[in-house]
Amino acid sequence: MTRYVPPLKDMEFVLRNLAGLDAITRLPGFEECSADLVTSVLDEAGRIATDVLAPINQTGDRQGANLQDGTVKTAEGWAAAYKTLVDGNWIGLAAPTEYGGMGLPGVVNAAVGEMWQAANMAFTLCPMLTQGAINAIESCASEALKEQFLPRLVSGQWAGTMDLTEAAAGSDLGAIRTKAVRNGDYYLITGQKIFITYGDHDLTENIIHLVLARTPDAPAGIKGISLFIVPKIALDGETALAGGNDVQCVSLEHKLGIHASPTAVLAYGEKGGAVGYLVGEENHGLEYMFVMMNHARLNVGLQGLAIAERTYQQARAYAFERIQGKPIGCPPGTAIVDHPDIRRLLMDMKAEIEAMRGLAYVAAAALDRTEAETDPAAREEAKRLAELLNPIVKGWCTERGVEIASMGVQIHGGMGYAEDTGAAQHLRDARITTIYEGTTAIQANDLINRKILRDEGKTLRQVLTEVAALAVDLEQRNDPLLKDIGAALTQAANDAEQATAWLLATAGQEPRQAAAAAVPLLLLLGTVLGGHQMARAASLTTGADADFLQTKKKTAWHYAETILPRSSSLLAAVTRGARTVMALSPEEL
């Protein structure tokens, strides 16, 4: 496996020129986040990614996590790497300063997360979930619970998890059966949860589970779900650890990838009930959990970007050193990077990765504005944009991440199919990203029903108006590459507008057709909005050195000419293909 090198120059370019970091740092609460501080944070986070996390990625994949005598043992090097994060207060990078965090913008944390996920996705799931737990408790819990749990989660002394899934429920959270019975000032939790990432491990002295459960008189379905904080180790008074709570890891899943990330089956209450503390009010658990889930979904989208970047770096390095055949027009002994089809694959990978980074960072910045804008109208506008982009980033970036990881194997040829190079691990690790925290179909249904249809397409059409306006501007530039980019973006924006109009006209009368078209529509919007970020980057004449900007422009040109045209076939899949999806009966399949 080749050495991971954080793409710091491109990351800072995107943060400042596309995500609007400078404007975010002027918002209340972020004033101390100077340009020098951001550069310093990214440099050090990159060093950790390269020197601490990446070297243990492949060994962790081979060793995995193991359940021994009821406790999970993590892979070699995991504990030392986690201590590095704790010592540097990295867990609390974006957490409130009042609880010991650094209070930096979430978009900076997103850039750090991209590097760490690229270096070692299996490891980084642990701090990622802890940060999500911090967000949920800080947003929804009582002041007493915040004071009790947040300082130790923010410091990394304790870790957090998200416990939703049950064997009989899957993604249907309304069907969960875990019970919570009041017992004085706490509840007794009984039931079982599956697929709990880092549900048990030896990295921290306590694990704080955020658990969805039902009280005895709760209404049926999702309206009867409550959220509880359930520590692995019970508390004595405010903070002291008093002994084991009634929570047990009964098994670990044997998975296709992310082997070193323990995916646990947890049993609650086998000895009478695990002590749990109610977050907020009863029967509001799903809305509270979505605070954590939306954080996780954006970060899983970043995983798609990260694994794609890691794959690209490895494939590019291999293409420069591998001698195979004689590339057309080249002397003998020329590396495969000069084979036109290898170049095609690398160009596709590079262009899509930069589009994914642009869109993901813009989405993270919208979340920052949602929390920090003082003007109500600006805050509401940012909120609507963040809600629209979140399922697109999660769904599109992970789907493209899987495909790019597969392309990386292809560039390696037979060596990529062998485990020694590490290319196969990237593909195995990437595959889960389109599934956990809501499959691509779940993201797509959320996009069409809760985001587009709910406001009758208002937010999406505002975004597409901006895309179309930039396209017209580029077509009028005195630059042949920008003219080509503008023309392609005009067609793609028109395709997206037609798909939106079709959805608004069809969903009420043919909801099954709308559902069948949901994933193609999500992929269409990801392709177009990613192209919009590439076009924005290509249009800039300042913000970086001339060679960097020229490379950006040529990469955006490739995206416009070879990737943006996918919008037309995806439009056909939305408006015409949806009719064929349900054409066969189940028996005919």
N, C-alpha and C positions, 0 to 999 in steps of 0.2 A: 504494500500500500504506500502510495507516494505521500510526501509531506504536505500537510494542509497549510496554505498561505492565505490568510484573511484578505479579501478584496477591499482593503480599507479605502483606497482612493475612490472607487466607485460608490462605496457605502456613504462616505462623507459627501460626495457629489449629490447623491440622491437625497440624503437628509436635508441638505441646504437648498438645493435647487428645485426639487420636486415636492418634498414633504413640508417645506416651509419651517424648518427648525428655528431659524432666527426669529420668526414671528411668534412661535410657541414659547421661546425662552423669555419673551417680553410679557407673557401672561402671568397673573398673580400666582405665586408659589414656585415659579421656575426662574426667577430673576437671577439666582446665583449660578445658573447653568451657562457659563460662558463658553465661547468657542474653544478656548484653550482647554477647559475642563472636559468638554466632549471629546476632543482629540486625545487627551490623556486617557480618558476612560476607554475609548475604542482601542487605543494602542495596547493598554495593559490587558484588556479582555482578549484581544487577538493573541497576545503572548501566552495567556492561559490556554486558549484554544489550541495553539500550536504545540506548546511545550508540556502541557499538563494533561489535557483531555484527549487529543488525537492519538498520542502514543499508546493509550490503554484501550482504544476502541476495538482493535482487532483481537487482542487477547481477551477482552471482556466478552466478545462474541463467541469465542471458543470455549471459555470457561462457563459462562452463564451465571445465573444466580441459583443458589441451592438452599433447600429447606432442610435444616438439621435440628432435630429435637425441638420442633415447634418454632424455630427462629430462622429467618432468612439470612444467609451469608452472601454478601455481594462479592463481585469479582475482585481479583488482585488489583490493587491500586485505586480502587473506588474510594475507600475511606480517606486516603491521603489527598486525593483530588477534591473531595468534599470539604476537607479541612481548609484547603486553599481558598475556596469560596467563602467559608465562614470567616477566616482570618481577614479577608479583604472587604467584608460586609457586602459581598456581591448579591446575596439573596435579597437584601433590602434596597437594591439599587433604585427602584421606582416606588418604594414604600414611603408612607408619611414620615417626616422627620420626628414627629412627636412620639413615635414608637421605635425610634432608632434607625429608621431608614435614611437614604440619601435624598429622596424626594425628586429624583431626576424625571424628565418626561418619559412617558411610555414608549415613544418612538425611539429614544436612545436605547432603552431596554430591549426593544425589538431588534435593533442592530446587534447588540451584544448577544441576544438569543440566537440570531441567525448564525453567528460564528460558532457558538458552543454546540448548537444542534448539528452543524456541518462537521465539527470535529468529533463529536461523540453523542449521537442522538439518544442512545440508550441511557447514558448517564444523565443528560440534561433534562430528561423528563422529570426527575426528582425535584430540582429547584423550580422548574416551570410550574409544577402542580402546587408547590408551596406558595409561590407568588399568587396563584389563583385563589388559594385558600385565604391568603392575606386580604385580597380584594373583596372576597365575599364577606368575611367577618367585619372588615372595616366599613363596608357599605351597609350591612344589614343587622349586625348583632347589637346587643345592649352595650352601654359604656362599661359595665362590669365585666362582660365577656371580652371586650376589646382589651381592657387593661390586663386581664388574666392571660390571654393567649397571644396577642399580637407581638409584644416585645420579643418573645422567644421564637416565634415563627420568623419574624423579620431578621433576627440575628442568625438564624439557621440552627439554633440550638435544638429546635423541634422542626419536624417536617409536616407537610399537609398532604391530604389526599382528597379525592372526590369519589364518593361511593354511591353510585346510582343503580347500576345494572344488576338484575336478578335473573336466574336461569329461566323462570317462567315468563319474564317480562321483556327482556331484551331492550330494544329502543322504545318500547311502549311503557313509559314511566307511569302512566295511569294504572297499570296492572301490578305495581309493586305490592308486596305483602309484608315487608318488614314492619314490625309493630313497635310502638312507643307508648308506654303506660306511665302516667305521672306518679312520682313517688316523692312527695315533698317539693323541694325546690329543684329537682332534676327529674329525668325520665329513665325508665329501664327499657333498653332496646333489645329486641330479639328478632332474629332472622338471618339470612345469608345473602351476601353480595358476591358477584363474580366479576372477573376482568378488572380488578382494582390495581391500577398501576402504582408500583411502590407501596402496595398495601401492607407490606412488612419488609424491614431491612435493618441493617446494623449501622447505619450512617449517623443516626441521631439518637438521643436518649429517650425521646418520645415521638410518637406519630399522632397527629391530630386528624382524625377522620371526619369529614363532613358527609353526613349520612341522611338520605331521604327515607322517611318512614311515615307510618300512619298512626294516629291516635285512635282509640277505640270508637269514638263517635264521629270520626271524620267522614265527610261525604265521599261518595264513590268517585273514581277517576282522578284526573290530575288536580281537581279542586280540593282533594283531601290529603295532599302531600305536605308534610312539614319537614323542616331542616334541623338537624341536630349536630352539635359538636360532640364527638365521642373520642376521648383520648385512648390510646393504646394502654398507657400507664395512668391509673387513676391519680387524681390530685388530692393533696392534703392541704386544706386551706387554700391560699391563693396560688402557690406555685410549686411547693415541695412535692416530689414524687412519692406516692404512698404505696405503690405496689400495682400488680397487674389488674387491669380492668377485664371484664368478661368478653374479651375479643381475641379470637384465635385465627391464625393463618392455617387453614387445613390442607391447602395444596397450592402448587404453582402450575401455571399453564405451560405446556411445551409448544413453542410458537415457531412460525416461519422465520421471523427476524427479531430484532431488538432483544436478543437472548439475555443480555446482562441486565435488562430491566425486569425486575420481578413483577409478574402479573398474577395477583393473588386471588384465591377464594377465601373470603373472610366469613367466619361464623360469629354471630353476636348472641350472647345470652344463653349459652349452653349450660351455664351454672346459675341461672336465675335472672340474668339481665345485665347488660352493659350500661354503665352510667353515662347518660347523655344530657346535654344542655340545649334547650330550645333556642334557636336563632330567630329573633323577631317574634312573629305571632304564629300560632298554629294555622295550618292550611294555606300558608303562603310560601311553602318550601320551594316550589318550582320556580317562582319568580326570583327568589333569592339565589337558587342554584344557577340560574342563567347568568348571574354576574360572574360566577366562576367559569361557567361553561363557555360564555362568549370570549373570555380571556383565553381559555384553552383552545377554542376554535381558531382564533387569530394566530396563536402560537403554533398550532398544527399546520396552518397555511405556511407559516415561516419554516416549518420542518420540510415541507415540500420544496421550498426555495433552497433551503440549506443542503438537503441531500442532492439536489440538482447541481448546485455549485461544487460540492465535494466530488461528485461524479465527473463533472466537466473538467475540473483540475486534473484528476487522475487520467481521464481519457486523453486530454491534451498532452500531458507529459508522455504517455505511452506512444501517442502518434508521432511525437518528435524523435523517439528513440528506436521505434520498431522499423526494421528493414524487411519489406515483403513485396516482391514483385518490382516492377519498374513503372513509376508513375508516368503518365503521358507527358512527353516533352521534357523529361528530366533525365539526367545521367544515371547510370547504374549506382546502386548504393544510397539512393535518396529515400528518406524516411516516408512512411505512409501518410504523413500529414499532407503531402502533395498529391495524393490520390484525390481526384475531384469529389468522389462520394464521401470520403473521410472528411474533407473540407466542408461538404454540405452538412454532415451530421454535427460537426463542431460549430459551424455557424448557426444552425438551428438551436443548438443548446445554449450558446452564448446569448443569442438574441432573446430567447424566451426567459432565460434567467434574469437578464436585465429588466425585462418587462415585468416579471414577477416581483422583483425587488422594488421597482417603482410603485407598483400598485399596493403591495403589502405595507410599505412605509407610509404611503399616503393614508391608508386605512388606519394605521396606528396613530398617526398625527391627528386624524379626525377624532379619535377617542380622547386624546389629550385636550383638544379644544372643547369637546363635550363636557369635560370635567372642569376646565379652567376658564373658559370664556365668561366674562362678566356681563356682556350684553345678551339678554335673553334670546333675541332673534338670532344672533350669531351662534349661540349655544345650541339652539334648536336645529339650525341648519346643519351644524356639525354632527349632531346626534342622528339626524336622518341620513346623512352621508355615511357615517360609521355603520349604522344598521344595514344599509344597502350593501356596503362593500364586504362586510364580515363573511356572509356565506359565500360570496364570490371568491374571496381570497382563500378561504378554507377549501372550497371545492375545486376551483380551477388550478390553484398552485399545487395541490396534492396530486391531482390527476396528471398534470404536466410533469411533476416530480417523478412519478412512477415511470412515465414514458421516457424521460431523459435518463433515468437510471438504467432503463433497458437499452437505450442508445449507447450508453457507456459500455455495457457488456458487449454490444455489437462491434464497437471500435476495437475492443481487445480481442475479438474473434474467439477462438477456442480457449485462449488463456483467460478470457473474461468469465467463461463458464466454470472454470476451476476456481476454488476458493482462495488459492494462494495470493492472487493479485489484490483481493479485496473488492473488486468490481461487483462480484455476486452479492456480497454483503450489503452494498448500497441498495441494490434492487430488492433484496429481502427486507431490509429495514424500511424502505420507502413504502412497501405494499400496505402496511397498516394505516398509513396516514389518510387514505381515502375512506377508511372504515371507522376508526374510533373518533370519539367526540361528535358523532353524527356522520353517517355515510354521505356520499355525494348526493344521493337522492334526497336525503333528509335536508341537506343544505339547499338543494334546488327547490324543494317544496316550501321551505321557509322563505326563500327568495321570492317566489311567485305569490304566495298567499299572504305572508305577513309584511312583505316589503313593497312589492309592486302593486298588487291588487288593493291592498289596504288603503293606499293613498291615491289610487287610480292612476298610477304611473307618474305622479308629479315629480318625485325626487329623481327617478331614473331619467325622465325626459329633460330635466334641468341639466343633469350630467351630460347627456347626449348632445344637448345644445352647445355646451362648451367644447365637446369633441368636434362637432361639425364646424364650429367657428374657427378653431385652430386649423382644421383641414383646409378651409377656404383661404386662410392667411398663408399657409405654406404653399398652396398652389399658385399664389401670386408672387412668391419670392423669386428673385433672380438667381436661382440655384437649381440645377437639374435634379439633384438628389432630393431636395426638399419638395420640389414639384411632384416627383413620383410618390413621395411619402404622403403628401397632401391628397393626391388623387386616390390612393389606396385607402386612406383614412376616411375620405368622403364616402366611398362605396361601403366601407365597413360600418360607418355611423348610420347610413341609410338602411343597411341590413338590420342593425340593432333596433332602429325605429320601427321598421316593418314587423319585426318579431314582437316588439312591445305592443303595437297596435293589434296584432293577431291575438295575443294573450288577453288583452282587455276585452276584445270582442267575443272571444270564444269561451273563456273560463266560466261565465255564468250559465251558459247553455250546454256546454260540453266539458264538464269538469274533469272527466277521465282523459280527454284529449289534452287538456292543459297539463295534467299530471304527467302524461306520457312525454310531453315536450319540455318538461322542466329542466332536466339535465342538459339537453342540447342548448336550451336558452342560457343556462348558467355558463356553459362553456363558450357560447357566442359572446356573452357580455365580458367574460374574462379576457378573451382574445382581443376584443375591441378596446376595452379600457386599459389593458396592458399596452396595446398599440398607441393609445393616447399618451401614456407616460413616455414611451419611446419617442414619439413625435415631439413632445415637450422638450425632452433632452436634446434632440437633434436640432431644435430651433434656437438653442442658446448659443450666443457668441462669446459669453464671458462665464466665469465660474470655475474654470480649470484651464490648463495649458492647451495650446492650439492642437497639438498632436492627440491629446486625450479627447478633445471635442470632435476632431475629425473622425477618430475611431468610433466615437459614439454615433456620429451621423451615419457612417457606413453600416454600422450594426443595425441602426434603426431602419435604414434603407432595405437591408435584407429582411427584417421583420415585416416591413410593409409589402414587399414584393412576394414573399413566400409563405408567411404565416397569417397576415391579415386576410388574405383571400379565403381562408377557411370559413370566414363569417358567412359567405354565400351558401356553402354546403350546409352549414349549421342552420341557417335560415330555412333552407328546404327541409331539414330534419324537423324543425319546429312546426312549420306551417303545413307541410305535406306528409312527412313521415309519421307524425302523431296519429294520422288516420289508420296507418297500417299496423301499429303496435298491437292493437287489440283485435286484429282481423281474424286470427286463429282462435279457436276455442282451446281451453286448457288441454282437452284430449288430443287436439291436433298438434300440439307442440312436440 
